[in-house]
Amino acid sequence: MGTEENLRNAYAGESQAMVRYKIFAEIARRKGLEGIARGF
């Protein structure tokens, strides 16, 4: 596995994590948990 492939995999993983965190934050906001939402 080369450097370029490692970078692509890392970028894809971080992008997926960012989307998950945005979803978690939105769920927390809907439940009135703004402090928790800001943690995401």
N, C-alpha and C positions, 0 to 999 in steps of 0.2 A: 504494500500500500504506500503510495507516494504522498508527498507533501500536498499536492493539489487535491488529491482525493480526500485526504484528512481534513483540509480546509473546507471542502464542499460538504462533507459529512457534519462537521462542527457547525457550519452556518445553517444547514438544514435543521439540525437539532435545536439550535438556539431560536430559530424562527418558529418552530413548533411550540417551544416553551413559551415564547412571547404571546402567541395566540391563546394558549391555555390560560396564562395569567390574566389576559384581558377578559376572557370568559368568566374566570373565577371572580374577578373584580366586579363585573356586571351582576353576577348572581348575588354577591354580597351587598351591592347597592340596592338591588331590588328587595332585599330582606332588611334594609335599613341599617346595615352594618358598614357605614362609611369609613370608619377607622380601619376596619379590616380590608376594605376595598383599596384604600390608599396603600396598604402594605404590598399589594400586588402591582 
